[in-house]
């Protein structure tokens, strides 16, 4: 059995030591409380900034690209977030099938409950369904240990019940997180994944701009991020992902890159 014990990073260990030392300073030298408070404020500011950096490794293991062995095989991963969306996901599945590509869908548990058959369609087509929290709360990075645990456990239970497969990977909403996340991931046996490159397709309605951004990062080992849920719309009201995917998949084929799910690595 894999060892899933939580191992705090250097930053987290330093934070724990700092809290202990400042409390001791406060007790022994109460008149120096301003220095103790300033140290804690500075530490929490660092933690906040690191938490707002989705590709950071400072709070725990985080896949920003595929392992070197996968890159050596010229493999890349397409990850698709925030679904399933009945107005978008079926068309995404059709495009992927047409190109013979498998993707990893980071699914919101509440969305899966609304559209369970669509989740099962994703798995039946050979793609992977992974954990993107139960409700995709915008304040996820501000939640405590209990709240984060509830969000991840609920999504695990929801997605496992619907698809018959237990999620193995997790992506935080917007990639933001805090120090409470990593111990929860360890306990649940989940691997945090961010991305190598994204096109900001929830905000940018210009498919050409999104495509150019993704193509600039299209290289062996890359983890690409697009959205079937919360997708921005083009000038013709088309979900951006549907206009981006054909060019992206063709470019990957031309460069002899092979798409794999995260589970296949």
Secondary structure, 3 states (H helix, E strand, C coil): CCCCCCCCCHHHHHHHHHHHHHHHHHHHCHHHHHHHHHHHHHHHHHHHHHHCCCCCCCCCCCECECCHHHHHCCEEEEEEEEECCCCCHHHHHHHHHHHCCCCEEEECHHHHHHCHHHHHHHHHCCCEEEECCCCCCCCHHHCCHHHHHHHHHHHHHHHHHHHCCCCCEECCHHHCCCCHHHHHHHHHCCEEECCCEECCCCCCCCHHHHHHHHHHCCCCCEEEEEECCCCCECCCCCEHHHHHHHHHHHHHHHCCCEECCHHHC
